[in-house]
Amino acid sequence: MLTVKTPKTKKAKRALDKRAPKLVENLKKTLLLHGTKTSNVLNAVLTEIYHLKKGSAIKYSRKNESVRPFESGGETSLEFFSLKTDCSLFVFGSHSKKRPNNLVIGRTYDHHIYDLVEVGVENFKTMESFSYDKKLAPLVGTKPFFAFMGEGFENVEELKHLKEVLLDLFRGEVVENLNIAGLDRVYVCTAVSSNRVFFTHCALRLKRSGIVVPRMELVEVGPSMDFVVRRHRLPNDSLKKEAMKTTTGKPKKKEKNVSRDVIQGKIGKIYIPDQQVGGMALSNDAKGLKRERREAKLKNGVNEHKSKKQKADTE
């Protein structure tokens, strides 16, 4: 039987709690890996992706001979690295004569391979090859826009899958509210053909438009490249159904001393501590004391009048 190891220190317990399933998941981290053989183009591509995802990416520089996506037994090491680094996304680069400048982008569920997309990189340009005003350079951690142009993203199965993976790869942390001043970048993806996508990274320049929403201009800041879709693998229906489970909303915190009834509705209990009335010191100016004195005075006056009358009658 398998032994279940419990954390012995508070630090280990906190680390396990961070990896535990949550209603609102943490920011997805990306693992960048090299294959047995890579090219200068692939090394530059992985470096550029690492800079674009700075703060939420882990890059390995060593060659990994045992990692072979799309092959049986070649994904075990990849799942081990995903569990070790707590990364749910990965980008694997390899180069061969059959598949030059090959890039495999994939997602994991419970640290097991969920889906894979294999693309070839062509016409690559680095960030340094673009000249622009450095004041427009996007800041680290800002939220991006996405622009997908072309009917292929709606009709072609491979491009639809690539769109989902790219959105997951570059969207960053999911937030509810945004400041428009923090939107300073756009990822533009253009479907050139049924298996080719032009990918570029642009900065946003905000200008006055006379209305609340400013006019936006795009300035290409790089990197840019062509993705040629080669292979892809979708998740099976049962795994997809399990991974897409969601809840209706955040669980409500339990309210103490509050119950709900079908007829009376919300019922609450209020606990009041015992009041020590007998031991309270009352001032002489209290209205109750004045009233008692007044009543006592009137009573004494009536009694005196009765006694005088009785004396007069006896005389």
N, C-alpha and C positions, 0 to 999 in steps of 0.2 A: 504494500500500500504506500501511496505517496504521503510524505510527511509535510505538514503545513508549518512553515516557519513564521513565527510571529515576531514583530520588531521588539527589540530589547531596550532600545533607547528612544527618547522623545524625538531626536533628530531623524532616526529611521522611520518613525511613525509619521512625522510630518512629510517626509519624502514620499511615502506610500500614499498618503492622503492627497498629495498633489497629482498623482498619477491615476487616482481612482476616478470612475465615471462621475460626471457632474451634470447638473441640469443645464448650466451654461458652461460650455467647455472652454478651456484655456486657449491661448493663441497657438495655432498649429505651427510647429517647427519643421524645418526642412533639412534633410541630410544630403550633402553633396559628396559623391563618390567618384573615384577614378577606376577604370577597368584595367585589364592587363596591359593594354597598349592605348595610348591617347595621342592626340596631335596638338600642335600649338593652338589651333583654332579652338579645340574643345577645352583646353586649359584656360584660355581667355574667356570662353563662354561661361564656364563654371565660376570663374572669379567674378565676372560681371553680375551673375545671378546672386552670388554671395553678397556683393555690395548692395544690390537692390533690396535684399532681404536682411540687411544688417540688423542684428539683435534677435532675429528669429531663425537663424540658420547655423548649421554646424558643418564645417568643411573638413573632409579627410584628404590628406595629401598623398598617402601611400597607395600603391597599386593593390587591387583586390582581385586575385585570380579566381577565387571561389565564387564570386558574385557573377551570376549569369541569368538575367531575367529572361522570361519566356522559355526557360529550360527546366525540366524536372530535376530537382535536387540542387539547382543553382540559385534558389531563392532563400535557402535556409540561413545563409550568412547574412543576407540582406535583412531578413526578419530579426536576426539576433542584434544587428546594429540598430535597428529601429527600436527594439526593446531597451537596449543599453542607453541610447541617447534620448529616448522618449520623443521620437520624431514620427509624425503621421504622414509626412510627405518626403519624397526622395527624388533626386535627380542623379542619374548614373550616366557617365560619359565613357564611351569606348570607340576605338578606331580600328577598322580592318579593311581589307581590299574589297570584300563583298559589301560591307556597310561602312563607308567612310564618314567620319565626323558624326557618329551615331549618338543620339541623346535619348535616354529612356526616362520618362516622367511617370511616376506612379504614386498611388495612395495606399495606405494600410488601414485596416480596421482590426482593433484589438491586437496590433502588431503582427498581423498576417496580411499578405498581399491582397489588396481589394481590386484594383484595376491597373492597367499599364497602357501607356501610349509611347510608341517609338517613332522618333522623327529624325530626319537628317538635317544638318545645319549647313546652309549655303549663304554666300554673299554677306558674311558677318562683318560688322563695323563696331569698333569699341567706342566707349564714351569719349576717349581722348581724341578721336578723329573728328569730332564735331566742335565747331567754334561758335560760341554764343556768350552772352553776358552771364557771367558766373553768379550774378545776383538772382538769376532765374532758376538756378539749380535746385531741384526738389530737396526738401529736408528729410532727415531720417525719421521714420515712423509716421509720416503723413499718409492719409488715405488716398487711394488712386481712383480715377475714373477708368471705365473700360468701354471701348468702342469696337464692336464687331460688325464689320461691313462685308456684305456678300450673302447671297442666298444659300451658299453652301453650308453655312452654320445652322440652317434650319432644315435642309433637305438631305445632306450627306451624313451618314452615320459616323464616319471617322472624324469629320470636322465638328460635329455636335459633341462627340466625346472629348476631343481636344479642347473645345471651348470650356467644358466643365472643369477639366484638369487645370487649365491656365487660370481660371477664376479662383480656384482653390489655392493655387500656388502663389498668386501675387496679391490677393485681396487684403491680407493682413487680418487684424482683429475685428470681430463683428461688434459694431456699436449701434446704439439706438439714435443718438443725436450727433450732428456734425456741424462744425463751424466752417462756413464757406471759405474763410481765409486759410484754412488748413488743407484745402484741396488744391494741390499745386502740381499734379502730374496726371498723365493719361497714358494708358497702354492701348495702342491702336493695333488691331488685328484685321487684316484684309484678306479675304479668300480670293486668291488670284485664280485658282482652278479647283478641281475636285479633290486634289491631294497636296496643294501648295498654299501656304499661308504666309503673308508678309507681316512680320512682327516688329514694332518699333516703340520706343519710349519717348514721350514728349512732355515738356514742361508747359504749364498753363500761365499765360500772361493775362491778368485781369485789367480791363479798361472800363472807363465810364460809358454807360449806355443810355443814361437819362431815366432809367427805371431802377427798381430795387435790385434786379439780377444784373450783374455786370456783363459786359461783352468779353468773350474769351477768345484768345488767340493761342495757337499751338506752336511751340518752338521745339524742334527735334534736338534732343540732348543725348540720345543713344542709351543703350546699345540697340542696333537693328540687325535683323537677320531674316532669312527665309526658312520656314519649317516645311520639310517635305515628309508627309505622313507615310510611314512604311508599314508598321504593324500596330495593332491595338487589341486589347483583351478586356472585355466587359465583365463585370461581376455577375455571378449567377443570381437567379431571382430570389432564392432563399436568403443568401447573404445580403443582397441589396435591401430586402425587406427588413432584415434584422438591423442593418446599419442605419436605415432611415427612420427608425422609431423615434417619435417625439412625444412630448407631453403637452397637455392643453395649456398649461400655464405653471407659474411658480407655486409650489405648495404654500398654503397659508399657515402662518404661525398659530399655534394653539393659544387661544385666549383663556386665561384663567377665570374661573367663576362665571363663565358665560355659557349659556345653553340656548338652544333654539327649539321652539315649539311650532307645530303646524298652525295652531289657532292664535296663540298669543305672540308669536314671532320671536324676537330676540329677548331673552330674559337674562338679567344680570343680578348678581348677589353682591351687596356691599357690606363689608364687615367694619363695624364701628367699635372702638374699644370702650370698656366700661367707664362711665363718667362718675367721678367721685364728687357727687354734689354735696354730700354732708360735710366734707372737709374743706369746702370752698369758703374763703373769707369774703363776706359781703360788706360793702361800704354803707355808711349811714345815710347816704344820699339816694339809696335805691327807692324806686317808685313804690315797690311793694311795702317797704317799711313805712313810708309816708301814709299810705292808705290804711295800714294797720293802726297807726297812731291816731289818724283821723277818726276811724271807726271806734277805737277805744275811748277817745275823748267824747264822742257823741253818746256812747253807751254810759259813760260816767255822768254826763249831764242829765240823761234821762233818769238814771238811778237817784241822783240828788233831788230831782224834781218830785219823784215819787215819794221819797222819804219825807220831804217838807210837807207834802200834801197829807201824808199819813199823820204827821205830828199835829197839823192843823185840825184834822178831823177828831183826833183824840182830845184836844183841848176844848 
